[in-house]
């Protein structure tokens, strides 16, 4: 089974609107971390936000928030007030266990912000 | 800001040549990962190290690829001999090795093998 599943290959959003990028994960480890990365057309991988499996509250970082639904094993990224610069690939990732040796990445979602 | 540094940024070489990519992890990070990214396969894990010891290199074609960490400030990925199908962007990433910490990526090496 895939560890990380991103079912939306491409998404479009109007500038200033909010958008949700889906991510589901699969693990039997009670301790894990969930991460989102942004990859703009320039190619670098930029860390956006982190959610721990024991965190009670959803993580937020500026316009990014993570909608963490543990029972459903989902960790959707919400971008509020989209900007043209948000157009990029977005990757969901998971790290299992306290030692967190292995990182699993999804296949990514391409987001295009329309002016 | 501390950054992962990768060199070279771009590399064009002919089939059969040796290619060496270098990575300087962030000071204090004890885990280093090598990923390859292509349009077809996405992000593939090639190898990763913890405290300079290789923990998993099962994603790497062993006959031509090798990864090492000669010291804590340098990780290398070598391809010998290179083939056109090795054309990709190769990323190095480092982290502190705990479950809560993200990986920090370098800017990648874009390799083209003709």
Contacts between the chains, C-beta under 8 A, distances in Angstrom:
chain1	res1	chain2	res2	distance
A	31	B	99	6.0
A	32	B	99	6.6
A	33	B	99	5.1
A	33	B	100	5.4
A	33	B	101	7.9
A	33	B	102	8.0
A	35	B	102	5.2
A	35	B	103	7.8
A	37	B	105	7.7
A	43	B	89	6.5
A	43	B	107	6.8
A	43	B	108	5.8
A	43	B	110	7.7
A	44	B	105	6.7
A	44	B	107	5.2
A	44	B	108	7.2
A	45	B	91	6.6
A	45	B	93	7.5
A	45	B	105	3.8
A	46	B	105	8.0
A	47	B	102	4.5
A	47	B	103	7.4
A	47	B	104	6.7
A	47	B	105	7.9
A	50	B	100	7.0
A	50	B	102	5.9
A	52	B	99	7.7
A	52	B	100	5.7
A	91	B	43	7.1
A	93	B	103	7.8
A	95	B	99	5.4
A	96	B	99	7.2
A	97	B	99	5.8
A	98	B	98	7.2
A	98	B	99	5.3
A	99	B	97	6.7
A	99	B	98	7.3
A	99	B	99	6.8
A	100	B	95	7.8
A	100	B	97	6.6
A	100	B	98	5.7
A	100	B	99	3.5
A	100	B	100	7.4
A	100	B	101	7.3
A	101	B	31	7.0
A	101	B	48	7.0
A	101	B	50	6.3
A	101	B	55	5.9
A	101	B	56	7.7
A	101	B	97	7.4
A	102	B	45	7.8
A	102	B	48	7.6
A	102	B	56	7.3
A	103	B	33	6.5
A	103	B	45	7.3
A	103	B	93	7.9
A	103	B	103	5.8
A	105	B	42	7.3
A	105	B	43	4.6
A	107	B	42	5.1
A	108	B	42	6.5
A	108	B	43	7.9
